[in-house]
Amino acid sequence: MGPVIRQLVNSSAFKQILHLSVSRLVGQGALFASTLLCARFYGPDSFGIAGLVTSLMTLTAMVISLRFESLAIVAKSHLARDAYIGLAYFSSIIFVCIIYVFIFVFDRVYASVDYIYYTIPIGAFLITLIQFILPAQSANGYHFKSVSWATQASAVATALMQVAFGLTHPTSSSLVLSRIVGPAIGLTVASRLIADGLFGARKLTLANTRRLSKLATKEILYGIPASLLSVISFQSPIYIFSITNRTGHAGQYWMAFNIVFVPYMIISASIRPIFLRSVASDRSATRVVQIVNRATGIAALVGLAVFCVAVLASIEAQQFLSDSGWSAVPLYASSLSLLMVGLIIQTPISAASSTLNLQAANFWQNLIHTLVRPTAFYLTIIFSGSDLYGVSAFSISGLIICLVYTYHSLRTLSIRAGGTPGTIGK
């Protein structure tokens, strides 16, 4: 083992990442197994409706905290960090209340809104807590075990709830409800940390809020749109299938999405604040480039390994999805694994985009994803008549964009640091 690898393995950041990854793999393993099992209780149509609602929850979650938690990770002082975390809680709560008022008014004035859509704001708040705010609170290393256990408990509770609802009342509403009740139960493990964040929000003054909001302008202008575009590009097949009244196909895509991407998103969201904190704490531009290059090289190897595992898992999943209504899921999942390789490779760059001053590049990359991937998906289906070819075009185009963005970002960082453009791992 070389000195660089030994230093990496012995670092506190690596140990935190390993602990978080293992614990989340346990929780996501339970959720993965229960999702496959639920295919026996719920039909593709139920999964399609639940997928659409869950997608809207995720889309809302990208906005409500205004990404203040990202600035908390790189803050130089404990006071600034606590203030940004408090702002993230405050902003999330305010937005949830505003959205509930909007839904209520729309329901009463314009049209009757299905009660399932009333779950979107609270679901978005829970997603924001689990994937963004709590990991940011644990980035200093003091609370990462508590957050790890909370996320694992949320996954396990969600798995149990959706199976329980599947046995007793298998509808799209109960499937959505399980994605709310489960995380709510799991987050009780981190109730003290959540209380600290809410207390920090109460201590905010108007002057302090204005000052910190001005400092966060760039992150708000670029980070939020980039996150929204990322979700839209991921979920665009669900939107297209739903608009064209093919809810069953939307359900099969969402099932494949859960198999391939949900574990990756949960784990990467946990790793992101730790890696971002590590990069932000290093003052040397050359050293930062070396860290990012090395992490990208490791991510490429991990991506290839995960691709092989995902394909094998998709094949094995066929025995649980033998019903003809789910026959396309393993094929969708295998195709989506290609896109996951690209996402894993670019994870170090995306995770540290705020610190590396790459917010604009990250925004344009997500905009290109949002324009190209759905277009490739839709046009391929029109000309080939095959949904599988459409998903394959969706994934391959995304993989190419990820690779181009990663190379461009590494080259930009190397030029800034005065190194050789395009070098990796030196």
N, C-alpha and C positions, 0 to 999 in steps of 0.2 A: 504494500500500500504506500503510495507516494505521499510526500509531506503535505501537498495541497489537499489531497483526498482525506488524509488523516485529520487535518485541521478542520475541514468541512464536517466530517463525521462527529468530531468532538465538540463542535460549536453548539452553543445553547439554542441557536435558531434551528439547527438541524434536528436536535432532540425534540424541540417543540413541534416541528413539522411532522416528525415521525410519530409522535404521540397522537397528534391531531388526526393524521392520516389513518392510522390503525383503528382508532376509536370510531372514526367516521365510516370506515369500511365495514365495521361490524354493524353499525346502524343502517347503513345503506344496503348491506347484504340482506338484512331483515326486510327492508322496504322493497328491495328488488324481488325477493321470493314471494312476498305477499301480493305484489302487483301482478306477478305471473299467475298466482293462485286465484286472484280476483277475476282473471279472464274467464274462469269457469262460472262466476256469479253474474258479472256484468257483461252486457253486450257491447260491441264496438260503438253503437250509437251513444250509449251512456258515457263511454270513455271520450267520445268526440265532444259532447256537451261539456263534460267536466274539464276536458283539455282546453276548450275555449275560455271557460271561466277562470281556470288556473292561469292561463296565459295573460288574461287581463289583470289578474292579481299581480303577477310578476312584472308586467308593464308598469303598473301603478307603483310597485315597490321601488322601481328605478328612480322615481321622482321625489317621493314624499320626504326623504331625509335631506334632499338638496346636496347630497354627497359631502356633508360636513364631516362625517366620520372619516373620510379619506384624508382630510386635512388634519384631523386629530392624530392620525398615525405618524405624520411627519412633523408634528409640532415640536418645537424645541424645548418647551417648558411644560411642567405638569399642569400649571394653571391654564395655559392655552389649550392643552389636550382635553382637560375636563370641560372647558368652555365649549369647545367644538362638539364634544360628545353630547353635552347638554343641548346645544343647538340642534343636533341631529334628532334627539328625542322630541324637542319642542316642535320642530318643523314637521316631523312625522305625525304627531298628534293633531296639530292644526290642520294639516292636509286631510287626514282621515275624517275629521269633523266636517270640513268643507265638502268633501265628496259625498258624505252621508246626506248633507243638506241638499246637494245637487240632485242626488238620486230620488230623495223624498219629493222635492218640488217637481221633478220631471214625471214622477209616478202620478202625482196628484193633478198636474196641469195638462200634460200632453198625452201620456199613454200609461197603461197599466204595465208596471215592470215586474217581471217574474221575481219572486222573493229570493231566488238563488243569487241574483246580482247584488243583493244587499250584503252578501258575504265578501264581496271584493275588497272594500276598504280594510276590514279587520284582517282578512287574509294577507293583504299587502303589508300591513303593519307587522304581522308575525314573520313574514319573509324578510322584511327589512331588518328586524331584530336578529334573526338567526344567521342571515348571510352577510350582513354588513356591520350593523352597530356593535353587536356583542363581540365579534372577532376584532373590531377596532379597539374596543375597551380592553381586550386581552393582549394587544400587541406589545405591551410593555413587559409581558411575561408573568405578571402577578396572578392573572385570573384565567390563564389559558386552559387549565384543567377543568375549571368550573364550566367554561363555555363549551369545552369539548364534551363533557358529560351531558350538558343541556342539549346540544345538537344531536348526540347519539340517542338520548332519551326521546327527543322529538321524532326522530326517524322510527324508532321502535314503537312508540305510541301510535304514530300514524299508521304503521303496518298493522298493528292489532286492531285499530279502529276500522280501517277499511275492510278487513276480513270480517269483523263482527257485523258491520253494516251489510256486507255482502251476504252473510248468512241469514240476516233477519229482514233486510229491506234494500235489496239491490237496485238502486236507482241512481241516476246521475247526481241528484241532490245529495244523497247520502255519501256518495263518493267525494263530492266537494266538501261536505261537512267533515269528513274524516281528515281532510287536509287542513282543517282549522282546529278541530278539537285535539288532534294528536300533537301538533306543535305547541298548542296552549298548555297541554299537560306537561310536555317535556320542558318547557321554559320555566316551570316552577323550580327546577333545579338551580336556575340562575336568577331567582327572584331577588336576591340581595343585590346582585350586580345591576339588575334592572332598576331597583329602587335607588341605587346610587346615581344612576344616570338621570332618572326623573328628578332627583333632588338637585342635581347639577343644573337641570333646566330651570328649576324654580329660582335658582340664585342669579340667573342672567338679568342684567339690566338692559334698558333700551339702548343706551350709549354703547355698551359692550357688544350687543347684538348687531348694531349698525356697523361698528368697526370691523368685526369678524366677517360679516357678510361681504363687505367691500374687498377684504383680502381673499375671499372665496370666489370672486367674480369669474375668474378664468376657469375654475373647476366647474362652476355652475353652467357657464356658457358652452363649454366643450364636453365636460364629463357626463352631464345629464343627457344631452342629445345622443352622445355616443352609446350610452347604456340603453336608451330607448331603441335606437336603431339596431343594437345587438339583439334585443329581445324580439323585435319585429322580424328581423331576418331569420332568426331561429324558428319562430312560430308561424311564418308566412304560409307554409303548406296547410296548417290548420285553418288559417283564415280563408285561403283559397278553396279548400275542400268545403268549409262551412258555407261560404257565399254561394257555392255551386250546388248546395243541398246534398252533399256527399258526406254526411255526418259519420257514417261508418268508416270511411277512409280516413277521416280526421281522427277517429278513435284509434285506428291501427297505427297511424303516424305518432300519436301521442304515447301509445304504448311503447313503440320503438324508441321514441325520444326519452322516455323514462328509463328504459333499459340502458341506453348508451350515454346520455348526457347528464342526467340528474346527479349520479354519483360524482362525475367530474366537476360539476358546478359547485356542489357542496364542499368538496375537498379543496378545490382551487380558491374558493371564497375564504376558507379557513387559512390557507397558506399565504394568501395575498398580503394581509397586514404584516405578517412576520417578515416576509421577504422584502416588502416595501420599507419596513422599519430598518432592516439591515442595510439596504442600499442608501437610505436617507442619512444614516449615521456615519457613513464614510465620506470624508471630505475630499478625497483624491479622485479627480475625474478619471484618471487612468485606472485606478483600482476599481471604480464603479463599472467601467467598461469590461474589465476582466471578470468581475463577478457576474455581470449579465451575460457575457459571452459563454462563460463556463456553464451557467445555469441553463442557457439555451441549448448547449450541446447535450447536457444531461437530459433535458426535456425531449430532445429529438429521439434519444434512445428509449426513454420511457414511452413516448408516443408510439413507436413501432411495437414495443412489447404489449402495450395496452390494446393496440389494434388487433394483434393476434389473439389476445384473450377475448376481446369483444366479439370477434368473428366466431370463435369456438363457442362462446356463451350463447350467441344468437342461434347457432346450429343446435345446441343442446336445448334451447328454449322451445324448439319446435315440438318436443314431446308434450309440453304443457299447453301448447297452443294448437293442438291437433284439429280443433274445430275449424271448419272451412271459413268461418267468419273472421278468423285471426290468421289466416294462412300467409298474408303478406308481411306480417310483423318481423319474422326473422330476416327476411330479405331487406326490408327497410332498415333494420338495425345494422346489418352488415354494410350496407351502403353508407349509412350515417357515420360508421366508424372511420371512414376516410376523412371526413370533416373533422372528427375528434382529434385525429393525428395532428392536423394543422393547428387546431386550437391549443393543444398541449405544447407544441413547439413554440408558439408565440406567447404562452402564459407568462414567462418572466418579463417580457417587454410590456405586455398589457398591465401586469400587476404593478409595475413601477413607472407607469407612464406619467403620473403626476410629478414624481421626483425627477424623472429624466427630462421633463419639459417636452413631452411628446403628446400632450393632450390633443393638439390640432391634428397631428398625424393619425392618432387613434380615432378621432371623430371621422376623418375622411375615409379611413379604412372601413369603419362600420357603415358609413353611407354607401360605399361601393358594394359591400356585402348585401345591404338592403336592396340595392337596385339590381345587382347581377344575379344573386342566388334565386330569388323568387321568379325573375324573368326566365332564367334557364330552366327552372322547374316547370313553369306554366307552358312555355313554348315547346319544350320537349314532350310534354303530355299531349299537346295539340297535334304536333307533327308525327309522333310515334304511336299515340294512343295507349301508351303504357305508363302507369303510375310509377312502376319500379324504375324505369328509365328516367322519369322525372326526378325522383329522389336521388338517383345516381348523379344526374347532371347538377342538381342542387349541391351535393356533397363535393364533387370534383371541382366545381367552380369555386366553392368556399375554400377548399384545400389550397388551390393555386393562389388565391388572394392572401391567405394566411402566410404562405411561404414568401411571397413578394414583399408583404408588409414587414415580416421579420427581417429579411435581408436588408431592406431599405433602412429600417430602424437601427440595426447593428452598424451599418455603414455610416449613418448619420452620427451615431455616438462615437465611432472610431475617429471620424473627421474632427469632431468637437474636441476630443481628447488628444488630437495630434498624432494618432496612430495610423496604421495602414488600413485603408477602407476595406471593409468586408472580411477582416480577419476574425476568426472565431476560436475561442479557447486558448489564446496566447496570453 
